[in-house]
Amino acid sequence: MPLSTKDALDKLAKQLILNEKQRVTLIAYASAAGDQVSTARRVSLSRALSVRAYLIDAGVNNLRINVQAEGDKNPGGDPDRVDLFVQ
């Protein structure tokens, strides 16, 4: 996980801890070349789980974090990323 994302994740963790009604969904993507679709899915899952582990280590209850690994099914933007949605 890039160091540049840690401040944003720390801020999100504090927000989630303060508001117990909020949940977060992590949707991860990974680029794939040719027949590497299953590899892209595994990479995207690994990315999402890394973010999830960081939030749990920061004190967020794991039951409030949803994870989706979309692999190379990128709707636009950087093909190698994790999107976070707070509900």
Secondary structure, 3 states (H helix, E strand, C coil): CCHHHHHHHHHHHHHHHHCCCCCEEEEEECCCCCCCHHHHHHHHHHHHHHHHHHHHHCCCCHHHEEEEECCCCCCCCCCCEEEEEEC
